[in-house]
Amino acid sequence: MMVPPLSERPVTEEDEERFRRETAPRKYTLRRRWADYRAEVKARRPKGARARARAWLHVEPFYWGMRVTYVVLFAGAVLAVYINGVAEGWWPAWGERPTVAATTMPPIYPTPTASATASGEAAMSGGYQIGPDGVLVRPAEHAASTYTKPELPDEAKENTERGAELAAEYLIDTLTYAWNTGNTQPFEEITQPGETFREAHIQNVNKLYSQGWMYGNTATITNIVSVLPVSQEDWGVEPDTIAVIFDGIVNNGTACVGKRIVNNNSDETVVFAFYMTWKNGGWVSTGGTVRNGEAK
């Protein structure tokens, strides 16, 4: 019996080359192998979060041991880095807070030494001693007793424009005296109770001296801008009122708040403005303000 040919078309060289190329074994690269592995894993992966979690938990003891080993090794590495960082000073130990002594800046007050405490002497050495109330001790050379209580000039007791001007100058002196000593009585006597400027300064002075002190506060009048009678109809003030405006320079000096020193020892240009009203035989401030000199 004769076997019929598969094709009547003759076999060419191109057909032979194509046959060899298609029948040659394919190279199974590492990339291809990984892709097949991932595809197989993905196909066998359980569907849904609950099924995946259950499959993750139900593994052989060997794999559980491997997981525990990985966790222990990771925790050990983190602990080693933490201990080394504490030893090198990269960060503080757990629960510790950096102190002033740990910084490069020196403390503003020294810690009293054992000898100074035993003898009862203040440990100064360029700083401040901590008082029994927890507030830094005020330097003796800047004590409140070193400031003289201002006195109202006799001419300021007259019902004249010059009297109102001098009374306003005296008011400024009583305000700086209050900041330097904590004694607000003279300032209270020259200002009207309930007035905003008055009450705000009294409150601020009392608050400062409840936990600290101040010295070096100054106020200097550099120019008399205006001394002008004002009417109730135009300005909404009380009768017999004169508006007094000064240019000046203030310096807030040095203040202590608890265990902290605030140094504002620099000059600042300001404008003083007061309503001085003649009441009960004397001048009383019924309104006042101090604003930055650049805000004219």
C-alpha positions as CSV (number, residue, x, y, z in Angstrom):
1,M,0.0,0.0,0.0
2,M,1.3,3.4,-0.9
3,V,1.3,6.2,1.7
4,P,0.1,9.5,0.2
5,P,2.4,12.4,0.7
6,L,1.5,15.0,3.4
7,S,1.7,17.8,0.9
8,E,2.1,18.2,-2.7
9,R,4.3,21.3,-2.1
10,P,8.0,20.6,-2.2
11,V,9.9,21.3,1.1
12,T,12.1,24.4,0.8
13,E,15.1,25.6,3.0
14,E,12.8,28.1,4.7
15,D,10.4,25.3,5.8
16,E,13.3,23.4,7.2
17,E,14.6,26.4,9.1
18,R,11.2,27.1,10.5
19,F,10.8,23.5,11.6
20,R,14.1,23.5,13.4
21,R,13.2,26.8,15.2
22,E,9.8,25.6,16.4
23,T,11.1,22.2,17.5
24,A,14.2,23.5,19.3
25,P,14.0,23.3,23.1
26,R,13.1,26.7,24.8
27,K,15.4,28.3,27.3
28,Y,13.7,28.3,30.8
29,T,15.1,31.5,32.2
30,L,15.1,32.5,35.9
31,R,12.7,35.4,35.2
32,R,10.3,33.0,33.4
33,R,10.6,30.5,36.2
34,W,9.7,33.2,38.9
35,A,6.8,34.4,36.8
36,D,5.4,30.9,36.6
37,Y,5.9,30.4,40.3
38,R,4.0,33.6,41.1
39,A,1.2,32.7,38.8
40,E,0.9,29.3,40.4
41,V,0.9,30.8,43.9
42,K,-1.7,33.4,42.9
43,A,-3.9,30.7,41.5
44,R,-3.7,28.6,44.7
45,R,-4.3,31.6,47.0
46,P,-7.6,31.4,48.9
47,K,-10.3,33.9,48.0
48,G,-11.3,36.5,50.7
49,A,-9.5,38.0,53.7
50,R,-10.9,35.5,56.2
51,A,-9.8,32.5,54.1
52,R,-6.3,34.0,53.7
53,A,-6.0,34.6,57.4
54,R,-7.1,31.0,58.1
55,A,-4.6,29.6,55.6
56,W,-1.8,31.8,57.1
57,L,-2.5,30.4,60.6
58,H,-2.8,26.8,59.6
59,V,0.8,26.0,58.6
60,E,3.3,23.4,59.6
61,P,5.2,23.8,62.9
62,F,8.4,24.3,60.9
63,Y,7.1,27.5,59.3
64,W,5.8,28.8,62.6
65,G,9.3,28.4,64.0
66,M,10.7,30.3,61.1
67,R,8.3,33.2,61.7
68,V,9.1,33.4,65.4
69,T,12.8,33.4,64.5
70,Y,12.3,36.3,62.1
71,V,10.4,38.3,64.7
72,V,13.0,37.7,67.4
73,L,15.9,38.7,65.1
74,F,14.1,41.9,64.1
75,A,13.4,42.9,67.7
76,G,17.0,42.1,68.6
77,A,18.3,44.4,65.9
78,V,16.0,47.2,66.9
79,L,17.1,46.9,70.6
80,A,20.8,46.8,69.6
81,V,20.3,50.1,67.6
82,Y,18.5,51.7,70.5
83,I,21.2,50.7,73.1
84,N,24.0,51.9,70.8
85,G,22.2,55.2,70.2
86,V,21.8,55.8,74.0
87,A,25.5,55.0,74.5
88,E,26.6,57.3,71.8
89,G,24.2,60.1,72.9
90,W,22.1,60.1,69.7
91,W,18.9,60.1,71.8
92,P,18.0,60.0,75.5
93,A,17.1,56.8,77.2
94,W,13.4,55.8,77.5
95,G,11.6,57.9,80.1
96,E,14.4,60.4,80.4
97,R,14.1,64.1,79.6
98,P,17.0,66.3,78.4
99,T,18.1,68.7,81.2
100,V,19.6,72.1,80.9
101,A,22.9,70.6,82.0
102,A,22.9,68.3,78.9
103,T,22.8,71.3,76.5
104,T,25.6,73.4,75.3
105,M,24.1,76.5,76.8
106,P,25.1,77.3,80.4
107,P,22.2,77.7,82.9
108,I,21.1,81.2,83.8
109,Y,21.5,80.4,87.5
110,P,24.0,78.1,89.3
111,T,22.9,75.3,91.6
112,P,23.8,76.1,95.2
113,T,26.8,74.2,96.4
114,A,26.9,72.1,99.5
115,S,29.2,74.6,101.3
116,A,27.0,77.6,100.3
117,T,23.9,75.8,101.6
118,A,25.5,74.9,104.8
119,S,26.8,78.4,105.5
120,G,23.5,80.0,104.4
121,E,25.3,82.1,101.8
122,A,23.9,82.7,98.3
123,A,25.6,80.9,95.5
124,M,26.0,83.6,92.9
125,S,29.0,83.1,90.7
126,G,27.5,85.3,88.0
127,G,24.0,83.8,88.3
128,Y,21.0,83.8,90.5
129,Q,20.2,81.8,93.7
130,I,16.9,80.0,93.9
131,G,14.8,81.3,96.7
132,P,12.7,79.1,99.1
133,D,9.6,80.0,97.1
134,G,11.1,78.6,93.9
135,V,11.7,82.0,92.5
136,L,15.2,83.4,91.6
137,V,16.4,85.8,94.3
138,R,16.5,89.4,93.2
139,P,19.9,91.0,93.2
140,A,20.5,93.2,96.2
141,E,21.8,96.1,94.1
142,H,18.5,96.2,92.2
143,A,16.2,95.7,95.2
144,A,12.9,97.5,95.2
145,S,14.2,99.7,98.1
146,T,16.7,101.3,95.7
147,Y,13.9,103.1,93.8
148,T,12.7,106.4,95.1
149,K,8.9,106.9,95.3
150,P,7.9,109.6,92.9
151,E,6.4,112.9,94.3
152,L,3.7,114.9,92.6
153,P,5.1,118.5,91.9
154,D,3.2,121.4,93.5
155,E,2.5,122.9,90.1
156,A,0.8,119.6,89.0
157,K,-1.8,120.3,91.7
158,E,-3.0,123.4,89.9
159,N,-6.0,123.5,87.4
160,T,-4.0,124.7,84.4
161,E,-2.7,123.1,81.2
162,R,0.8,123.1,82.7
163,G,-0.6,121.3,85.8
164,A,-2.2,118.6,83.6
165,E,1.1,118.2,81.7
166,L,3.1,117.7,84.9
167,A,0.5,115.4,86.3
168,A,0.8,113.2,83.2
169,E,4.6,113.1,83.6
170,Y,4.1,112.1,87.2
171,L,1.7,109.3,86.0
172,I,4.4,107.9,83.8
173,D,6.9,108.0,86.8
174,T,4.4,106.1,89.0
175,L,4.0,103.4,86.3
176,T,7.7,102.7,86.0
177,Y,7.9,102.8,89.8
178,A,5.2,100.1,89.9
179,W,7.0,97.9,87.5
180,N,10.4,98.2,89.3
181,T,9.0,97.7,92.8
182,G,5.6,96.0,92.6
183,N,4.0,99.0,94.5
184,T,1.1,100.2,92.4
185,Q,-0.4,102.5,95.0
186,P,0.9,105.8,93.5
187,F,-0.2,104.8,90.1
188,E,-3.7,103.9,91.4
189,E,-4.1,107.3,93.1
190,I,-3.4,109.2,89.8
191,T,-5.7,107.1,87.7
192,Q,-9.5,106.5,87.7
193,P,-10.7,103.2,89.0
194,G,-12.2,101.0,86.3
195,E,-10.3,102.6,83.5
196,T,-8.9,100.0,81.1
197,F,-5.3,101.3,80.9
198,R,-5.2,101.5,84.7
199,E,-6.7,98.1,85.5
200,A,-4.6,96.3,82.9
201,H,-1.3,97.6,84.2
202,I,-2.2,96.9,87.9
203,Q,-3.2,93.3,87.0
204,N,0.0,92.7,85.0
205,V,2.3,94.1,87.7
206,N,0.6,92.0,90.4
207,K,0.8,88.9,88.2
208,L,4.5,89.4,87.6
209,Y,5.3,90.0,91.3
210,S,3.3,86.9,92.4
211,Q,6.1,84.8,90.7
212,G,9.0,87.1,90.0
213,W,10.2,90.7,89.9
214,M,11.6,93.4,87.5
215,Y,14.3,96.0,87.6
216,G,15.7,98.5,85.1
217,N,12.3,99.6,83.7
218,T,12.6,103.2,82.5
219,A,10.5,105.7,80.6
220,T,11.9,109.0,79.3
221,I,9.8,111.8,77.7
222,T,11.6,113.2,74.6
223,N,9.0,115.6,73.2
224,I,5.8,117.3,74.2
225,V,3.5,116.7,71.3
226,S,0.3,118.3,72.5
227,V,-1.4,119.6,75.6
228,L,-4.9,120.5,74.4
229,P,-8.3,120.9,76.2
230,V,-10.9,118.6,74.7
231,S,-14.7,118.8,74.9
232,Q,-17.2,116.2,75.9
233,E,-19.2,116.8,72.7
234,D,-16.2,116.2,70.3
235,W,-14.3,113.5,72.2
236,G,-16.8,111.8,74.5
237,V,-14.7,112.6,77.6
238,E,-15.6,114.0,81.0
239,P,-15.8,117.7,81.6
240,D,-12.6,119.6,82.4
241,T,-10.4,117.2,80.5
242,I,-7.1,118.0,78.8
243,A,-5.4,115.6,76.3
244,V,-1.7,115.3,76.9
245,I,0.5,113.5,74.3
246,F,4.3,112.8,74.6
247,D,6.9,111.2,72.5
248,G,9.1,109.0,74.6
249,I,11.5,106.1,75.0
250,V,10.9,103.1,77.2
251,N,13.1,100.2,78.3
252,N,11.6,97.2,79.9
253,G,14.8,96.2,81.7
254,T,15.2,92.8,83.2
255,A,12.4,90.6,84.5
256,C,12.2,87.3,86.4
257,V,9.4,84.9,85.9
258,G,9.8,81.9,88.3
259,K,13.2,80.5,87.4
260,R,13.5,82.2,84.0
261,I,15.2,85.5,83.3
262,V,13.7,87.7,80.5
263,N,16.1,90.4,79.4
264,N,14.4,93.2,77.5
265,N,17.1,95.8,78.1
266,S,16.6,97.7,74.8
267,D,15.2,101.1,74.1
268,E,11.9,101.4,72.2
269,T,10.3,104.6,70.8
270,V,6.7,105.1,72.0
271,V,3.9,107.6,72.2
272,F,2.2,108.3,75.5
273,A,-1.4,109.7,75.3
274,F,-3.6,110.5,78.4
275,Y,-6.8,112.2,79.2
276,M,-6.2,114.2,82.3
277,T,-9.4,115.3,84.1
278,W,-9.7,117.8,86.9
279,K,-11.8,116.1,89.6
280,N,-12.1,116.6,93.3
281,G,-9.4,119.3,93.4
282,G,-6.8,117.3,91.5
283,W,-5.8,115.8,88.1
284,V,-6.8,112.2,87.4
285,S,-6.2,110.1,84.3
286,T,-9.5,109.0,82.9
287,G,-8.0,107.3,79.8
288,G,-4.6,106.4,78.6
289,T,-2.5,104.4,76.1
290,V,1.1,103.7,75.2
291,R,1.7,102.7,71.6
292,N,4.7,102.1,69.4
293,G,6.2,105.3,68.1
294,E,6.2,104.0,64.5
295,A,2.4,103.8,64.6
296,K,1.8,107.5,64.7
